[in-house]
Amino acid sequence: MLIGLSFENLLKGLLVAMGRPAREKGYLSKDLREHRMRQLINKFKRSELQLTEQEIDMLVRLENYVIWQGRYPVPCSSNRYDFDGGSDQDQQQERALWNKLRAQLRSVGWAVDVEGNKTPLNL
């Protein structure tokens, strides 16, 4: 569940760092309330986020952890029963994708101090 949530938050951080608003009318923006990976990925322009089909499939598989597997003993719908656990190879691919997206966030991201000054991220 944690790796799925971390990818979700990393994608949301990239959206904000690339200029999407974090708030709308005083509330968290609709883009940042999304938990489904494919919908999050689709919020990027193709040139902003360059993922392979294999990487997209991996993120969509991790969505199961975020949506239900970390919260419930069984899936909320029957079409999610076929989920397969992760292997060592899956973990290596997840780590590689994490490093790729982290580097991208580092290149476009910034932090804001208490006075409102932006500084580059130091990840």
Backbone bond lengths (Angstrom), bond angles and torsions (degrees), N, CA, C in turn:
res aa  C-N    CA-C-N  psi(-1)  N-CA   C-N-CA  omega(-1)  CA-C   N-CA-C  phi
1 M - - - 1.453 - - 1.522 110.28 -
2 L 1.318 117.18 -39.79 1.466 119.95 -175.62 1.521 112.38 -66.00
3 I 1.330 118.14 -39.33 1.465 118.83 179.21 1.526 109.98 -66.76
4 G 1.330 117.59 -38.09 1.462 120.47 176.85 1.519 111.56 -63.29
5 L 1.330 116.63 -44.95 1.467 120.41 177.72 1.522 111.57 -64.49
6 S 1.326 116.55 -37.77 1.460 118.59 -179.38 1.529 111.13 -67.31
7 F 1.333 117.70 -38.43 1.469 119.70 175.40 1.527 110.37 -65.84
8 E 1.320 116.91 -42.35 1.463 120.45 178.00 1.530 110.20 -56.96
9 N 1.326 116.73 -47.82 1.463 120.49 -179.31 1.521 112.33 -68.82
10 L 1.312 117.74 -34.14 1.458 121.23 176.71 1.527 110.27 -64.26
11 L 1.330 117.12 -43.73 1.466 120.46 177.43 1.524 110.98 -63.57
12 K 1.314 117.02 -40.69 1.470 120.40 178.46 1.526 110.95 -66.52
13 G 1.330 116.90 -38.14 1.458 120.42 176.01 1.517 111.60 -62.44
14 L 1.331 116.53 -39.86 1.463 120.29 176.44 1.523 111.24 -63.59
15 L 1.330 117.05 -41.30 1.472 119.93 178.17 1.526 110.68 -57.95
16 V 1.320 116.79 -47.10 1.469 120.91 -178.68 1.528 110.25 -67.13
17 A 1.336 116.63 -43.62 1.468 120.11 -179.44 1.527 111.47 -62.77
18 M 1.327 117.25 -27.38 1.462 121.46 179.94 1.527 112.41 -90.30
19 G 1.337 116.03 7.33 1.454 118.63 171.48 1.515 117.52 108.68
20 R 1.329 118.22 -1.74 1.465 118.60 176.84 1.516 108.63 -72.09
21 P 1.305 118.23 142.52 1.469 119.38 -179.97 1.536 111.53 -69.86
22 A 1.317 115.15 141.07 1.464 120.54 177.19 1.523 110.37 -83.76
23 R 1.326 116.88 -25.39 1.461 121.16 -178.26 1.528 110.24 -128.42
24 E 1.311 114.67 149.24 1.461 123.12 173.40 1.521 107.34 -134.42
25 K 1.298 116.37 119.03 1.476 121.70 178.68 1.529 111.83 53.39
26 G 1.327 116.78 39.66 1.460 121.12 177.15 1.516 115.59 84.07
27 Y 1.323 118.03 -0.68 1.460 122.15 -179.42 1.526 110.09 -118.62
28 L 1.316 115.90 161.24 1.450 120.75 175.13 1.526 108.75 -57.45
29 S 1.318 116.47 133.10 1.466 120.37 -176.78 1.535 111.04 -61.54
30 K 1.307 116.27 151.75 1.468 121.35 -179.34 1.521 111.13 -60.05
31 D 1.339 117.12 -35.55 1.468 120.39 178.47 1.521 111.28 -58.96
32 L 1.321 117.50 -32.60 1.460 121.25 -176.24 1.524 113.42 -92.44
33 R 1.320 117.02 -2.45 1.472 120.62 175.55 1.520 111.65 -95.20
34 E 1.305 116.90 0.58 1.461 122.81 -178.75 1.523 110.10 -80.16
35 H 1.343 117.12 139.18 1.462 121.80 177.86 1.528 112.10 -115.31
36 R 1.315 117.42 -14.03 1.468 120.45 -178.08 1.532 108.81 -82.65
37 M 1.322 115.53 123.31 1.464 121.75 -172.72 1.528 113.11 -60.07
38 R 1.325 117.43 -45.59 1.465 119.49 -177.78 1.526 110.60 -61.45
39 Q 1.328 117.56 -39.45 1.461 120.34 178.53 1.528 110.55 -67.23
40 L 1.326 117.35 -37.70 1.472 119.93 175.90 1.529 110.59 -63.89
41 I 1.315 116.68 -45.71 1.465 121.51 179.86 1.520 110.40 -60.68
42 N 1.324 117.04 -39.46 1.472 120.94 -178.78 1.526 113.22 -67.55
43 K 1.315 118.04 -14.13 1.468 121.40 178.36 1.536 111.60 -76.36
44 F 1.322 116.92 -13.02 1.458 121.86 177.87 1.525 110.09 -91.33
45 K 1.328 116.20 148.13 1.456 120.29 167.96 1.517 106.57 -72.24
46 R 1.324 116.81 152.22 1.466 120.44 -178.02 1.532 111.48 -55.71
47 S 1.318 117.52 -36.83 1.467 120.76 -178.28 1.527 112.48 -74.51
48 E 1.322 117.93 -18.92 1.467 121.13 -178.74 1.521 113.24 -81.14
49 L 1.308 116.48 -32.53 1.460 120.91 -174.96 1.522 107.99 -137.43
50 Q 1.306 115.90 106.47 1.461 120.07 -176.25 1.521 109.52 -104.11
51 L 1.329 114.53 96.77 1.459 121.45 179.95 1.512 109.48 -113.94
52 T 1.332 115.95 146.06 1.453 120.46 173.71 1.531 108.71 -78.77
53 E 1.302 116.65 164.54 1.470 120.31 176.66 1.526 110.24 -61.35
54 Q 1.327 116.91 -36.59 1.466 121.25 178.83 1.533 110.05 -63.16
55 E 1.330 117.82 -41.58 1.457 121.16 179.46 1.529 110.88 -67.20
56 I 1.327 116.49 -40.48 1.466 120.25 177.99 1.521 110.00 -63.36
57 D 1.319 117.28 -44.55 1.475 121.08 178.68 1.526 110.89 -59.52
58 M 1.337 117.00 -40.63 1.456 120.40 179.29 1.529 110.43 -63.35
59 L 1.326 117.58 -44.38 1.461 120.80 178.94 1.522 111.21 -62.77
60 V 1.316 117.01 -40.19 1.464 120.67 179.06 1.523 110.21 -65.57
61 R 1.339 118.17 -37.97 1.465 120.74 176.35 1.529 110.83 -64.25
62 L 1.328 116.95 -39.19 1.472 120.44 -179.95 1.522 111.85 -67.02
63 E 1.307 116.44 -21.73 1.470 121.59 177.97 1.526 110.81 -55.58
64 N 1.320 116.96 -32.55 1.468 120.27 179.19 1.519 111.47 -57.07
65 Y 1.330 116.53 -38.66 1.465 119.92 178.86 1.520 110.83 -66.14
66 V 1.318 115.81 -40.72 1.467 120.51 -177.05 1.522 110.79 -70.95
67 I 1.313 117.04 -44.86 1.462 121.61 -174.33 1.527 111.77 -73.66
68 W 1.331 118.84 -47.26 1.462 117.33 -174.09 1.515 114.94 -140.09
69 Q 1.309 120.06 -36.30 1.462 119.56 -166.30 1.523 113.26 -65.67
70 G 1.304 118.81 -26.85 1.452 120.36 177.33 1.508 113.63 -84.60
71 R 1.338 116.98 -5.37 1.468 120.52 -175.20 1.524 114.31 -117.77
72 Y 1.319 116.69 -30.14 1.464 120.61 -172.68 1.523 110.55 -126.19
73 P 1.333 118.66 150.54 1.459 120.57 178.75 1.527 112.96 -73.77
74 V 1.322 117.38 -22.08 1.466 122.36 177.86 1.528 108.46 -136.20
75 P 1.334 117.62 156.87 1.464 119.62 179.25 1.524 112.26 -64.67
76 C 1.317 114.84 153.88 1.466 120.45 179.16 1.520 111.69 -77.56
77 S 1.328 118.03 -19.48 1.467 120.80 176.73 1.522 108.81 -134.52
78 S 1.310 116.20 150.58 1.466 121.15 -173.28 1.522 112.94 -67.20
79 N 1.330 118.95 -23.31 1.469 119.13 -178.08 1.527 112.38 -74.18
80 R 1.308 119.15 -2.64 1.468 121.81 179.35 1.532 112.21 -102.73
81 Y 1.339 118.56 4.39 1.461 121.51 -178.81 1.521 113.32 -70.48
82 D 1.315 118.05 -18.56 1.459 120.21 -175.48 1.531 112.80 -85.83
83 F 1.325 118.35 12.62 1.458 120.76 -177.48 1.520 110.64 -66.98
84 D 1.303 114.82 138.97 1.450 124.15 -177.32 1.524 109.17 -111.11
85 G 1.304 118.95 137.59 1.463 122.00 178.75 1.523 112.17 -68.11
86 G 1.316 117.78 169.55 1.458 122.51 -176.23 1.519 113.23 -87.82
87 S 1.313 116.11 147.35 1.464 122.57 177.67 1.529 109.11 -103.37
88 D 1.335 116.00 176.78 1.464 120.53 175.33 1.520 110.76 -60.47
89 Q 1.324 116.36 -38.60 1.472 120.52 178.71 1.533 110.10 -64.62
90 D 1.339 116.78 -40.34 1.466 120.29 176.86 1.530 109.97 -59.60
91 Q 1.329 116.40 -43.01 1.460 120.00 -179.32 1.528 111.50 -64.17
92 Q 1.315 117.74 -37.75 1.462 121.02 177.21 1.532 110.54 -65.58
93 Q 1.320 116.89 -41.52 1.466 120.67 178.54 1.524 110.77 -67.02
94 E 1.321 116.90 -38.91 1.467 120.77 177.25 1.527 110.10 -62.30
95 R 1.324 116.62 -44.17 1.462 120.93 179.76 1.530 110.63 -62.67
96 A 1.327 117.11 -42.01 1.471 121.04 179.43 1.528 110.76 -63.51
97 L 1.332 116.99 -43.53 1.459 120.54 178.84 1.525 110.71 -66.99
98 W 1.330 116.65 -39.61 1.465 120.16 177.49 1.530 109.86 -57.76
99 N 1.332 116.61 -47.30 1.463 120.44 -179.73 1.525 111.68 -63.34
100 K 1.314 117.28 -37.78 1.470 121.78 178.62 1.535 110.69 -63.91
101 L 1.333 116.55 -48.96 1.465 120.20 -178.63 1.528 111.26 -70.72
102 R 1.314 117.17 -35.13 1.467 120.86 177.28 1.527 110.47 -62.81
103 A 1.321 116.64 -42.24 1.468 120.60 177.62 1.526 110.45 -63.15
104 Q 1.327 116.50 -38.59 1.460 119.59 178.67 1.526 110.63 -66.19
105 L 1.329 117.26 -43.12 1.460 120.28 177.73 1.529 110.36 -62.34
106 R 1.299 115.60 -41.22 1.470 119.57 179.27 1.527 111.16 -60.81
107 S 1.327 116.85 -35.27 1.465 119.88 -177.71 1.528 112.92 -74.71
108 V 1.330 117.90 -24.91 1.476 120.23 -177.75 1.517 112.97 -116.10
109 G 1.314 117.28 -11.00 1.465 120.98 -172.14 1.510 113.76 -83.84
110 W 1.296 114.16 167.05 1.455 122.99 179.41 1.513 108.32 -155.46
111 A 1.307 115.18 162.07 1.469 121.52 175.93 1.520 107.20 -120.93
112 V 1.312 116.03 151.61 1.461 121.24 178.49 1.517 108.31 -114.82
113 D 1.341 116.25 127.86 1.458 119.24 178.27 1.531 110.01 -84.90
114 V 1.312 117.20 179.83 1.463 121.40 -175.17 1.523 112.92 -64.00
115 E 1.326 117.28 -18.87 1.459 120.63 178.62 1.526 112.47 -93.64
116 G 1.330 116.79 0.65 1.460 120.77 177.84 1.518 114.44 89.21
117 N 1.334 117.93 9.68 1.463 121.75 179.48 1.526 109.89 -83.91
118 K 1.332 116.14 134.34 1.455 121.15 177.89 1.519 109.79 -89.33
119 T 1.331 115.33 136.13 1.457 121.52 174.85 1.525 108.10 -133.55
120 P 1.346 118.15 148.61 1.463 119.63 178.74 1.522 111.77 -59.61
121 L 1.321 114.90 149.87 1.466 119.62 177.46 1.509 110.58 -68.85
122 N 1.295 116.12 146.56 1.455 122.24 174.90 1.524 107.23 -121.06
123 L 1.333 115.91 78.32 1.472 121.17 -177.30 1.510 110.71 -90.69
